[in-house]
Amino acid sequence: MKQNNLRLLILYNAEQNEYSVSAHNRDPQEAAQMIEEWQQHLREGWRFIALDQKRAHKTPDAQQCRACRDQVRQSSGLQPPPKFKRREI
């Protein structure tokens, strides 16, 4: 897998302008499959956003990954920048 061909998936709540990290280090096909599978289960106002990941992130748990949060801040294009919110598991 080429490192510049990775995706980071976030769940974004436009109403609250909050996001949580859903997955990182995914290849494009896997990311698209995850979005297709889970999009229908989201509450109204929520959506998945896939971002190009510049490099593989080393933290195993995407929710704990500082590089993911930095990447969302730098490249999501969302204005104003959304706040990170850890999902309850």
C-alpha positions in Angstrom: 0.0 0.0 0.0 1.4 3.4 -1.0 1.6 5.7 2.0 0.3 8.7 0.0 -2.8 6.7 -1.0 -4.4 6.6 2.5 -7.6 8.0 3.9 -8.7 9.4 7.2 -12.4 9.2 8.0 -14.2 11.6 10.3 -17.7 11.8 11.5 -18.9 15.4 11.3 -21.8 17.0 13.0 -22.5 20.3 11.2 -25.1 21.5 13.7 -22.6 21.3 16.6 -19.5 21.9 14.4 -17.9 18.9 16.0 -16.1 15.9 14.7 -14.7 12.6 15.8 -12.1 10.4 14.2 -13.6 7.2 12.9 -10.7 5.5 11.1 -7.3 6.2 9.7 -4.7 4.5 7.6 -7.4 3.1 5.2 -6.9 2.5 1.5 -9.4 4.4 -0.7 -11.5 1.3 -1.4 -11.8 0.4 2.2 -12.7 3.9 3.2 -15.4 4.1 0.5 -16.8 0.7 1.6 -16.9 1.9 5.3 -18.8 5.1 4.2 -21.3 3.2 2.1 -21.9 0.7 4.9 -22.3 3.1 7.8 -23.7 6.3 6.2 -27.2 5.0 6.3 -26.9 4.5 10.1 -26.0 8.1 11.0 -28.3 10.4 12.8 -29.6 13.4 10.9 -27.0 16.2 10.6 -24.1 13.8 10.7 -21.9 12.7 7.8 -18.7 11.0 7.0 -15.8 13.0 5.5 -12.8 11.2 3.9 -9.6 13.2 3.9 -6.4 12.3 2.1 -3.8 11.3 4.6 -0.3 12.5 3.8 1.5 9.6 5.7 0.6 6.6 7.8 -0.2 7.4 11.4 1.5 5.2 14.0 -1.1 5.4 16.8 -3.2 2.3 16.6 -6.4 3.9 17.9 -7.6 6.6 15.6 -9.5 8.3 18.4 -6.2 8.8 20.3 -4.2 9.9 17.2 -2.9 13.5 17.5 -1.8 13.4 13.8 -5.4 12.8 12.8 -6.6 15.8 14.7 -3.8 17.9 13.2 -4.7 16.8 9.7 -8.4 17.6 10.2 -7.4 21.1 11.4 -5.1 21.6 8.4 -6.9 20.1 5.5 -10.6 19.6 6.2 -11.6 22.8 4.6 -14.4 23.2 7.2 -15.0 26.8 8.4 -15.0 27.6 11.2 -12.7 24.7 12.1 -14.7 22.0 13.9 -14.0 21.0 17.5 -12.8 17.5 18.3 -15.1 15.4 20.4 -14.2 11.9 21.5 -17.0 9.4 20.8 -18.5 7.5 23.6 -18.0 3.8 23.1 
